[in-house]
Amino acid sequence: MKAVKVPHLLIEKVAAAIMVLFGMKDRDWNSFRKILNPDFLERLRCYDYGNVDPKVLKEVEKYTNQGDFNFESIYKINKSAAVLLRWVLFV
């Protein structure tokens, strides 16, 4: 996904939801590409699910409550993004 210059809108939504969970202020595609480094998977794996601020969850709901923000729709576009979507929905 890092090589994608201009992603599909649904992929951008997945990235934005992850950036919300990571507490990032900038939620544009270039900011997301910067965090796609070797530590990214470790950040996902070590994320503290039990201590997510309710305000952060409310912000993520702006994405997760959209009708097209679902595994099937995103899987058709990009399998990696679909896996990341599952992570977001798990939180």
C-alpha positions as CSV (number, residue, x, y, z in Angstrom):
1,M,0.0,0.0,0.0
2,K,2.9,2.3,0.6
3,A,3.7,2.5,-3.1
4,V,0.2,3.8,-3.9
5,K,0.3,7.5,-4.8
6,V,-3.5,8.1,-4.9
7,P,-5.5,5.4,-3.1
8,H,-9.2,4.6,-3.5
9,L,-11.4,6.6,-1.2
10,L,-12.2,3.5,0.9
11,I,-8.5,2.7,1.5
12,E,-8.0,6.3,2.6
13,K,-10.9,5.8,5.1
14,V,-9.2,2.7,6.6
15,A,-5.9,4.7,6.8
16,A,-7.7,7.6,8.5
17,A,-9.3,5.3,11.1
18,I,-6.0,3.8,12.0
19,M,-4.5,7.3,12.3
20,V,-7.3,8.3,14.7
21,L,-6.5,5.2,16.8
22,F,-2.8,6.1,16.8
23,G,-3.7,9.6,17.9
24,M,-2.4,11.3,14.8
25,K,-3.6,14.8,14.0
26,D,-2.8,14.6,10.3
27,R,-4.9,12.0,8.6
28,D,-4.0,12.4,5.0
29,W,-2.5,9.6,2.8
30,N,1.0,11.0,2.9
31,S,1.0,10.9,6.7
32,F,-0.2,7.3,6.6
33,R,2.5,6.3,4.1
34,K,5.1,7.7,6.6
35,I,4.0,5.3,9.4
36,L,4.1,2.3,7.0
37,N,7.6,1.2,8.2
38,P,8.9,-2.0,9.8
39,D,7.5,-0.9,13.2
40,F,4.0,-0.5,11.9
41,L,3.0,-4.2,12.4
42,E,4.4,-4.1,15.8
43,R,2.4,-1.0,16.7
44,L,-0.7,-2.9,15.5
45,R,0.1,-6.0,17.5
46,C,1.0,-4.1,20.7
47,Y,-2.0,-1.7,20.6
48,D,-3.6,-1.3,24.0
49,Y,-7.2,-2.3,23.1
50,G,-8.4,-2.1,26.7
51,N,-7.5,1.6,27.2
52,V,-8.9,3.3,24.1
53,D,-10.4,6.7,25.0
54,P,-14.1,6.8,24.4
55,K,-13.6,10.0,22.4
56,V,-11.2,8.2,20.1
57,L,-13.8,5.4,19.6
58,K,-16.4,8.0,18.8
59,E,-14.1,9.5,16.2
60,V,-13.5,6.1,14.6
61,E,-17.2,5.5,14.5
62,K,-17.4,8.3,11.9
63,Y,-15.7,5.8,9.6
64,T,-17.0,2.5,10.8
65,N,-20.6,3.5,10.6
66,Q,-20.4,4.3,6.9
67,G,-22.2,1.7,4.8
68,D,-19.3,1.2,2.4
69,F,-16.8,0.7,5.3
70,N,-17.0,-3.1,5.3
71,F,-14.7,-6.0,4.6
72,E,-16.3,-7.1,1.3
73,S,-16.1,-3.7,-0.3
74,I,-12.6,-3.0,0.7
75,Y,-11.4,-6.6,-0.1
76,K,-12.4,-6.1,-3.7
77,I,-10.1,-3.1,-3.9
78,N,-7.1,-4.1,-1.8
79,K,-6.6,-7.2,0.3
80,S,-4.1,-5.6,2.6
81,A,-6.4,-2.7,3.4
82,A,-9.2,-5.2,4.1
83,V,-7.0,-6.9,6.7
84,L,-6.3,-3.5,8.3
85,L,-10.0,-2.8,8.3
86,R,-10.5,-6.0,10.3
87,W,-8.0,-4.7,12.8
88,V,-9.9,-1.3,13.1
89,L,-13.2,-3.1,13.6
90,F,-11.6,-5.4,16.2
91,V,-10.7,-2.3,18.3
